[in-house]
């Protein structure tokens, strides 16, 4: 399989030697194992006097280490005095009570520890509970459009973007030679995510409800909604659901990095709002693999792509509300703030006016941006910066 270097490698390199337990998280098939492999190669080639204790629980030869005592004894027996000892464990959740070993090794202060795990078994919300020591979480995502361009060495941004919209960022699917086979692969990944991981962890019995819920959420990406509204819609389609169960299932999906919840933010009152939120899919290709490609709302798909790109770039994102109007994203990072509208086509005056109107009503001086499929160079309209979505993603 072809491998490209991703920015995540530099982030791992930057935390070498820190006392934290480094935990790599992310949705299935986003590249956690490949990242750990590339990191191991970097250590071998660039750090002197090193000892790497590498365990990959995907391999049968490590089956004998699937209890915490065996894992601990194996690592301790491979420790080398006088060397820098790195511990790299892939799919750590396959070892029963792995956290006992990791915490013990961390307490000894003689190992630099890096682990990955299945997205449903090594959750961001669980890290503080699992590990008594400090953790550094590196969350990785499927390929960005920029990485997609690098992978295929495609300099035709317009053509590549049209393909990326449908093919998405699950690089494992790129090994297949047509879109149907790629969607089969993507669908299998998602089914494993739900049926195997989430069902196994939370002992879910009603798989039919979970499947109907995920299809509903995929079909309604970028729509404001609530647990009660979703339950009502499913009940209208003769699918028995209540808002409490829906809330639990959605939290499971978000914890497993399948969907990302985005809360509302009152721009005028500068406060966060609750009860009605938006949900974005970790990769738009899941929607097409699961539901097909008919009757596509490109505006919603583009909004999903922009949401995930903002998260990749380290922003916290919110849905902005102002005088009963909506701003697609309020993106914040430290002292930086952006107001962003996303659209399919703003070539018509009516559409452009609809997109700029909420932005022009915002009185502060933070940048206002429209990201759309303009197929033109960047330009400004009444102080609002307008980007073509393919160019914005590529740069």
C-alpha positions, 0 to 999 in steps of 0.5 A: 500500500502506498504511504505518504508522510502526514503532519501527524508524524511531526506532531509525534516527533515533537513530543518525543521524551515527554513524560506523557502516555502518547495515545493515538486516536481516530476513526477506523482506517484513518491511518493510526497503525501506519502512523505508528509504523512510520514513527517507529522507522523515524526512531530507528533512523534518527535516534541513537542508542535506542531500544524499541519494544514494538507490539502489534496485536493485529499479529498472531505472534503477539497473542500470548501477550493478551493479558496485562501480566504477560504484556508487562513481563514481555516489555520488562524482559526486553528493557535495555539498561543504558538505552532510550527505551520506546514502547509502541503498542498497536491495538492495545485494547486487545490486551485484557486490562491493558491499562494496568500495564500501561500505568505501571510502565508509566510509573517506572519513568523509564519508558517512552510510551505510544499506543493506538487502539480501536476507536470504540475502546480507547475514547477521548472521554475514557483517557483520564479514567483509564490512565492515572498518569498524564496523557497526550492525545493525538487525534487523526482524521481520514485524508484531507483534500491536500493529502489526497492530492499528494497521494495521487500526485494530481496537480489538476485541483478542479478535477481532483476535488470533484473526485474527492467529494465522492471518494473521500479520505479513507486511503485504504479504499484507494487500492481498489480500481473503481468507485463501486469497489471503493464503496464496498470497502468503505461500507465494510469499514462502517459496518465494522465500526457499528456492528463490531466495535460499538455493539461489543463495547456497549452490548447493543441489542437493537442493531436495526435502530442503530443502523436506521439512526446512522442512515438518518444522521448521514442524510441530515448532516449539517441540519440542526436537530435534537434527540427528540426530533430524531426519535420522532422522525424515526417513529414516523417511519415505524422505527420504535425509538425514544429520545433517551436511547437516541441520545445514548446511541449518538453519544456512542457514535460521536465517542467512536469518532464517526460523527462530530457534534457541533453546538450553537453559539450566540454571536451577539450574546457571546454564549453557548446554546444547548438542546439543538445541535448539528452533526457532521460525518467524519468522512463524506464517503461513508454517506455515499457508500451507505446511501448512494449518490442520488439527489445530492445536496452539494451545499451540505456535503461541502459544509461537512468537508469544511467542518472536518477540515477546520477540525484538522486545522485545530479549530473549535467550531460552533454554529453561529446564531444572530438575529434568527439567522445562522452562520455556518461556522464560528471557528475559534483557535486561541485568540483567532476567530473566523465567521464562515459561510459555506455554499455550493454556488454563489454565482446568482445574486440572490444566493450571494445576498443570502450568504453575506447577509448574516456576516454583514450583521456581525459587528466585530472585526474578526474575519468573515469568510465565504467558502464556495465552489466559485472556480475562481481566484480568491476575491472580496465582497464588501470586506468578506473574503471569498474562497473557492473551496478546492483552493481553500482545501488545497492551501 
